[in-house]
Amino acid sequence: MRRLLLGGLVSALLAGCHGRTVSSGGQDHPLLPKPLRAIALGFHHLGIVTGTYVRRDEADDHVTLDRDVALAGLSAAGNADSVTWLGHSTALIRLKGMSILTDPVLADGIVLGAPLPHRHVEPPIGLADLPKIDVVLISHGDYDHLHLPSLKALVKRFPKARLIVPDGLQPFGEKAGFARVDHPREGGVVIAGATRITALPAVHATRRNFLAIPDGKANSWDIRAGTRSVLFVGDSAYGSVFRDIGRSRGPFDLALVPIGAFEPATLVSDMHSCPEDAARILDDVRAGLGIGIHWGTFALSPEPLLEPADRFLSASAGHGRARVVRIGETMILARGGTAGRP
């Protein structure tokens, strides 16, 4: 009943009123005019806070792995180049002996200063299960990407790990206790062991406030080790920046791209990619393999739980490059942008 009432309120606000249009993924996404959009976003955020969008009843074996299976896959990967999706935009990327953890949201408990959306599912791999982490990489400062309790827990367990954040977000790393915090500007490079990490643009922003007002930057990250190249897009709408990235830096062996939290499109299409947008990002950056992230974990939007995955695969049909993995699943990266399970 709560879902129906809130959905009705948002639908009423969305009906028949459009402001500017965002063109992406071959589609036009008209946005509400600013005054109405602010009101509708308020109801949308109320839905997030109250758990209206939670769809635990739709979660099944297609969303998350059994814990024992997930841990076995993580262990079996050994020192091979691999990626393990831990839910939302959290991924463990292992390249040439370096372990890079992206947008970690793994700490347990509720912290008032670090609010998180309700979960659809619990991750099968926790912070205590992780191998040694060398680099923690943050795409932007939203609460569900830059999670201070998780960062503090990581510092405690891996005191030598270094943190890399978009420029301007370094105070959060210092507050978490990292001994070394790098904050390159767009185009800046950080060298970590044999890994070269470059700050690239994203069509997004940090909104670390309850009014969702942009108050910081967001990046995509180009991660390279030896001949291996990975593009991490933690959260972004579609934009021409990805065509530019593909022309100047592609092709990539692997791209991690956001595919969920795209509804209501009239409210969020300028900050989140729909699955078709994500498929276009893979084309633009010339990714050999693309894995969809930012779905199936947090109740951020009203679309059915499996819709992002189904539409992402459908939009990429015929290319063979798009993959959907389950939370906790590890993929071994082979040559030429292919991957297999350990």
Secondary structure, 3 states (H helix, E strand, C coil): CHHHHHHHHHHHHHCCCCCCEEEECCEEEECCCHHHHHHHHHHHHHHHHHCCCCCHHHCCCCCECCHHHHHHHHHHCCCCCEEEEEECCEEEEEECCEEEEECCCCCCCCCCCCCCCCECCCCCCCHHHCCCCCEEECCECCCCCCCHHHHHHHHHHCCCCEEECCCCCHHHHHHHCCCCEECCCCCCEEEECCEEEEEEECECCECCCCCCCCCECEEEEEEEECCEEEEECCCCECCCHHHHHHHHHCCEEEEEEECCCCCCHHHHCCCCCCHHHHHHHHHHHCEEEEEEECCCCECCCCCCCCHHHHHHHHHCCCCCCEECCCECCEEEECHHHCEECC
